[in-house]
Amino acid sequence: MSLNLQTIRDKVEFFESLSLEQLEADIQQKIEQNEALMLEVHHVQHHVHTRSENGHSIYTAVVHFRAIPTS
C-alpha cells in the first residue's frame, strides 16, 4: 500500500436540492470542510430547473474550489 501526499489544486463539486435554502446550507457546509483541505471557492455556477410534469423547481450548483495560495 502506498500513500500519496500530493496537494489538491482543483476540486469541482456538484449540488442539487429541492429548496434554495437547503442548497445554500449544503454549499456552506462543503466550503467549511474544504477550508480544512486548504481550498477556497474560485467560482460558483447555479441553475433552477422546473419539472414540466409537476411544476416543482430543482436548484443545482457547481462549485469550483482552488488551492489557497501560499506565500
C-alpha positions in Angstrom: 0.0 0.0 0.0 1.3 3.4 -0.9 0.3 6.8 0.5 0.1 9.7 -1.9 0.8 13.1 -0.3 0.2 15.4 -3.3 -1.8 18.6 -2.7 -5.2 19.0 -4.2 -5.0 22.0 -6.5 -8.6 22.0 -8.0 -11.8 20.3 -7.0 -15.3 20.6 -8.5 -18.4 19.6 -6.6 -22.0 19.4 -7.7 -25.1 20.1 -5.5 -28.8 19.5 -6.0 -31.7 20.4 -3.7 -35.5 21.0 -3.8 -35.1 24.3 -1.9 -32.7 27.2 -2.3 -32.2 27.4 1.5 -31.0 23.7 1.6 -28.8 24.2 -1.4 -27.1 27.2 0.3 -26.7 25.2 3.6 -25.1 22.3 1.7 -22.7 24.5 -0.1 -21.7 26.4 3.1 -21.0 23.1 4.9 -18.8 21.9 2.0 -16.9 25.3 2.0 -16.1 24.8 5.7 -14.9 21.2 5.0 -12.8 22.2 2.1 -11.1 25.1 4.1 -9.6 22.3 6.2 -8.1 21.0 2.9 -6.7 24.5 2.2 -9.2 25.0 -0.7 -11.2 28.2 -1.3 -14.1 28.9 -3.6 -13.0 30.0 -7.1 -16.3 30.0 -9.0 -19.9 29.2 -8.4 -22.5 28.5 -11.1 -26.1 27.8 -10.2 -29.3 27.0 -12.1 -33.0 26.5 -11.4 -34.9 23.8 -13.3 -38.6 23.5 -13.4 -40.0 20.0 -13.8 -42.7 20.0 -16.5 -44.7 17.1 -15.0 -45.3 18.7 -11.6 -44.0 22.3 -11.8 -41.6 21.9 -8.9 -38.2 23.6 -9.0 -34.9 21.9 -8.6 -31.9 24.0 -7.6 -28.5 23.0 -8.7 -25.0 24.4 -8.3 -21.4 23.7 -9.4 -18.7 25.0 -7.1 -15.1 25.1 -8.2 -12.6 25.1 -5.4 -8.9 26.0 -5.8 -5.9 25.7 -3.5 -5.3 28.7 -1.3 -2.1 30.4 -2.5 0.7 30.2 0.0 3.2 33.0 0.2 
